[in-house]
Amino acid sequence: MKRPFWVALGLGAGATGAVIASRWTKKQAQRVAPATIARETKGGLMDLSKLVSESIQEGKQEMERREAELRARHGVRRGAGSGADPSSDHDEPAA
């Protein structure tokens, strides 16, 4: 009676282990499938692209803010039709 019990228990444990290993193997194979990797890479690149775009936009806004601050401090007006040479804005030494 003991021997059939242990044989059945061993067969059950072996079958359970085989099913679990099979499922794990299939899951791992799907994770490294080319389509999955391409999809994850595309998502990562889109996120990176968005971050770079936001950084550039923030940099431009900060540049414009700083330029306006410096122009106000030094009394320089911005005008497209002024005909003034931008290099001539620096005639006076900074105080």
C-alpha positions in Angstrom: 0.0 0.0 0.0 2.9 2.4 0.7 4.6 1.9 -2.7 1.5 2.8 -4.9 0.9 5.9 -2.7 4.5 7.2 -3.3 4.4 6.3 -7.0 1.2 8.2 -7.4 2.6 11.1 -5.4 5.8 11.2 -7.5 3.8 11.0 -10.7 1.6 13.9 -9.6 4.5 16.0 -8.5 6.3 15.3 -11.7 3.3 16.2 -13.8 2.7 19.4 -11.8 6.3 20.4 -12.2 6.2 19.7 -16.0 3.1 21.8 -16.4 4.6 24.7 -14.4 7.9 24.5 -16.3 6.0 24.4 -19.6 4.0 27.5 -18.8 7.0 29.3 -17.5 9.0 28.4 -20.7 6.1 29.7 -22.9 5.9 32.9 -21.0 9.6 33.5 -21.3 9.5 32.7 -25.0 6.8 35.3 -25.5 8.8 37.9 -23.6 11.8 37.6 -25.9 9.8 37.3 -29.1 10.8 39.8 -31.7 7.4 41.4 -31.9 7.3 41.9 -28.1 10.8 43.4 -28.0 10.0 45.7 -30.9 6.8 46.9 -29.2 8.6 47.6 -26.0 11.5 49.3 -27.8 9.0 51.5 -29.7 7.3 52.4 -26.5 10.6 53.3 -24.9 11.7 55.4 -27.9 8.4 57.2 -27.9 8.8 58.0 -24.2 12.4 59.2 -24.8 11.2 61.3 -27.7 8.6 62.9 -25.6 11.1 63.7 -22.8 13.5 65.2 -25.3 10.8 67.3 -26.9 9.6 68.6 -23.5 13.2 69.4 -22.5 13.8 71.4 -25.7 10.5 73.3 -25.1 11.4 74.1 -21.5 14.9 75.2 -22.6 13.4 77.6 -25.2 11.0 79.0 -22.7 13.8 79.6 -20.2 15.9 81.2 -22.9 13.2 83.6 -23.9 12.5 84.4 -20.2 16.2 85.1 -19.6 16.5 87.2 -22.8 13.5 89.3 -21.8 15.1 89.8 -18.3 18.4 90.9 -19.8 16.8 93.2 -22.3 14.7 94.8 -19.5 17.8 95.2 -17.3 19.8 96.8 -20.1 17.0 98.8 -21.7 17.3 97.1 -25.1 14.1 96.8 -27.1 13.4 94.0 -29.5 12.2 95.2 -32.9 12.3 93.5 -36.3 12.1 96.8 -38.3 14.5 98.9 -36.2 17.3 98.5 -38.6 19.8 98.5 -35.8 22.8 96.2 -35.8 22.4 93.8 -32.9 26.1 94.1 -32.2 25.8 97.8 -31.5 23.6 97.1 -28.5 26.7 96.5 -26.4 28.3 100.0 -26.8 28.0 100.8 -23.1 30.0 98.8 -20.5 27.9 96.8 -18.1 27.5 98.4 -14.7 
